Amino acid sequence: MGHSLYSLCGQAPGRRGNPQLQGGPPRLDRWGAGRTRIAPRMRQVGLVASLGLALLGMGGCVIARGYRDRPIDEKVIAAIQPGVTTKADILRLFGPPQEVSEREILALGGSGEPPAVGVRYFRYRYSRLNGFIVFGLLLNYIDADLKSDNLVVFFDDKGVVEDFAFAKDTEQLPRFGFLSR
């Protein structure tokens, strides 16, 4: 009885492992679908492509612009006259200040006891922020620029403007974020 190995396994040479070359219908898995083998190289390409798409989905960017309080109008500042304009006028022109201070400061100099000098002022501030954020799986980058316009108005004991100072810094910010630097 001369049986070969192939006749015992039920497979003829050249038909091993490929159900479509074997006699009979293709083998079905438990869900009824035919088994298809994916080449190992294609499996690696699919895995790399899936990971690449997942990493792209995890990254992003944000461009932000923020404003705080009301802009200070330079035309209205021109109406302030030291010795004439009162606290009530300032409140009418600019509204409530962000900071009010009434402090006693010791004046230095001379001999004897230093006199106390009262400092009374209103501070108005308008702030602007440009920001840019890039975030990803391995790299994060944040850039933010904050600039403020400040108006400080000093008053005497009678509530009349003694002096004032204005600094406009918000014009130093780029208009369109980080791209316009």
C-alpha positions as CSV (number, residue, x, y, z in Angstrom):
1,M,0.0,0.0,0.0
2,G,1.8,2.9,-1.2
3,H,0.2,6.0,0.2
4,S,1.9,9.3,-0.2
5,L,1.8,12.1,2.3
6,Y,-0.4,14.2,0.0
7,S,-3.0,11.5,-0.3
8,L,-3.2,11.2,3.5
9,C,-3.7,15.0,4.0
10,G,-6.1,15.3,1.1
11,Q,-4.1,18.0,-0.7
12,A,-2.3,17.6,-4.0
13,P,1.0,19.4,-4.7
14,G,0.6,23.1,-5.5
15,R,-2.8,23.5,-3.8
16,R,-1.7,23.8,-0.2
17,G,-3.0,26.7,1.8
18,N,-5.1,28.2,-1.0
19,P,-8.8,27.3,-0.6
20,Q,-9.7,28.4,-4.1
21,L,-7.1,26.0,-5.7
22,Q,-8.3,23.1,-3.6
23,G,-11.1,21.0,-4.7
24,G,-14.5,21.9,-3.3
25,P,-16.0,25.1,-2.0
26,P,-13.9,27.7,-0.1
27,R,-13.8,27.3,3.7
28,L,-16.1,29.6,5.6
29,D,-15.4,31.1,9.0
30,R,-18.0,31.1,11.7
31,W,-19.7,34.3,10.3
32,G,-20.1,32.7,6.9
33,A,-17.5,34.9,5.2
34,G,-14.8,33.4,3.1
35,R,-11.3,33.8,4.6
36,T,-8.9,36.0,2.7
37,R,-5.3,36.3,3.6
38,I,-3.7,39.7,3.6
39,A,-0.1,39.8,2.7
40,P,2.1,40.8,5.7
41,R,3.4,43.8,3.7
42,M,-0.1,45.1,3.1
43,R,-0.9,44.6,6.8
44,Q,2.0,46.8,7.8
45,V,1.1,49.5,5.3
46,G,-2.5,49.6,6.6
47,L,-1.2,49.8,10.2
48,V,1.1,52.7,9.4
49,A,-1.6,54.5,7.5
50,S,-4.1,54.1,10.3
51,L,-1.6,55.4,12.9
52,G,-0.7,58.3,10.7
53,L,-4.4,59.3,10.4
54,A,-4.9,58.9,14.1
55,L,-1.9,61.2,14.8
56,L,-3.2,63.8,12.4
57,G,-6.5,63.8,14.2
58,M,-4.9,64.5,17.6
59,G,-3.2,67.7,16.6
60,G,-4.7,71.2,16.0
61,C,-4.2,74.9,16.4
62,V,-6.0,77.8,17.9
63,I,-5.8,81.5,17.0
64,A,-7.2,83.8,19.7
65,R,-7.8,87.5,20.0
66,G,-9.0,89.0,23.3
67,Y,-10.1,92.4,24.4
68,R,-10.6,93.7,28.0
69,D,-12.5,96.8,28.9
70,R,-13.3,99.7,26.5
71,P,-10.8,101.4,24.2
72,I,-9.6,104.8,25.4
73,D,-10.5,107.5,22.9
74,E,-7.6,109.9,22.3
75,K,-10.0,112.6,21.1
76,V,-11.6,112.6,24.6
77,I,-8.2,112.7,26.3
78,A,-7.6,116.0,24.5
79,A,-10.5,117.5,26.4
80,I,-8.8,117.0,29.8
81,Q,-7.5,120.3,31.1
82,P,-5.4,120.3,34.2
83,G,-6.8,122.8,36.8
84,V,-10.2,122.9,35.1
85,T,-11.5,119.3,34.6
86,T,-13.1,117.7,37.7
87,K,-13.6,114.1,38.8
88,A,-17.2,114.3,37.7
89,D,-16.1,115.4,34.2
90,I,-13.6,112.4,34.0
91,L,-16.3,110.0,35.2
92,R,-18.7,111.4,32.6
93,L,-16.1,111.2,29.8
94,F,-14.6,107.8,30.5
95,G,-17.0,106.0,32.9
96,P,-15.9,104.2,36.0
97,P,-12.2,103.6,36.3
98,Q,-10.6,100.2,36.6
99,E,-8.5,101.4,39.6
100,V,-9.1,104.2,42.1
101,S,-6.4,105.1,44.6
102,E,-6.1,107.6,47.4
103,R,-2.8,107.1,49.2
104,E,-0.6,109.0,51.5
105,I,3.0,109.1,50.3
106,L,5.8,110.6,52.4
107,A,7.7,113.3,50.5
108,L,11.5,112.8,51.0
109,G,14.0,115.6,51.3
110,G,14.7,118.4,53.6
111,S,15.2,118.2,57.4
112,G,12.8,117.3,60.0
113,E,9.6,115.4,59.7
114,P,8.7,114.6,56.0
115,P,5.2,115.9,55.0
116,A,2.6,113.5,53.9
117,V,1.4,114.1,50.4
118,G,-2.0,112.7,49.2
119,V,-2.0,111.0,45.9
120,R,-5.4,110.5,44.3
121,Y,-5.8,109.1,40.8
122,F,-8.0,107.1,38.5
123,R,-6.5,104.5,36.2
124,Y,-8.2,103.5,33.0
125,R,-6.8,100.5,31.1
126,Y,-7.7,98.8,27.8
127,S,-5.9,95.5,27.0
128,R,-5.7,93.5,23.8
129,L,-4.3,90.0,23.4
130,N,-3.2,88.1,20.3
131,G,-2.5,84.4,20.8
132,F,-1.6,81.3,18.8
133,I,-1.4,77.7,20.0
134,V,-0.3,74.6,18.1
135,F,-0.8,71.4,19.8
136,G,0.0,67.9,18.8
137,L,1.1,64.5,20.2
138,L,4.8,65.4,20.6
139,L,5.0,69.1,20.2
140,N,3.1,72.0,21.7
141,Y,3.7,75.7,21.0
142,I,2.1,78.8,22.6
143,D,2.7,82.4,21.6
144,A,0.8,85.3,23.2
145,D,1.2,89.1,23.0
146,L,-0.6,91.3,25.5
147,K,-0.5,95.1,25.2
148,S,-2.4,97.7,27.1
149,D,-3.4,101.4,26.8
150,N,-3.2,103.2,30.1
151,L,-4.6,106.5,31.2
152,V,-3.8,107.8,34.7
153,V,-5.5,111.0,35.9
154,F,-4.2,112.6,39.1
155,F,-6.5,114.9,41.3
156,D,-5.8,117.5,43.9
157,D,-7.6,117.7,47.3
158,K,-10.6,119.5,45.7
159,G,-11.1,116.8,43.0
160,V,-9.7,118.9,40.1
161,V,-7.3,117.3,37.6
162,E,-3.7,118.1,38.6
163,D,-2.1,116.1,35.8
164,F,-2.6,113.0,33.6
165,A,-0.5,110.5,31.6
166,F,-1.5,108.3,28.6
167,A,0.4,105.5,27.0
168,K,-0.9,103.7,23.9
169,D,0.7,100.3,23.4
170,T,-2.0,98.3,21.7
171,E,-1.0,99.6,18.3
172,Q,2.3,97.6,18.6
173,L,0.3,94.4,18.2
174,P,0.0,92.9,14.7
175,R,-3.4,93.2,13.2
176,F,-3.7,89.6,11.9
177,G,-2.0,87.6,14.6
178,F,1.4,85.9,14.3
179,L,1.4,85.8,10.5
180,S,1.7,89.6,10.1
181,R,4.8,90.0,12.2
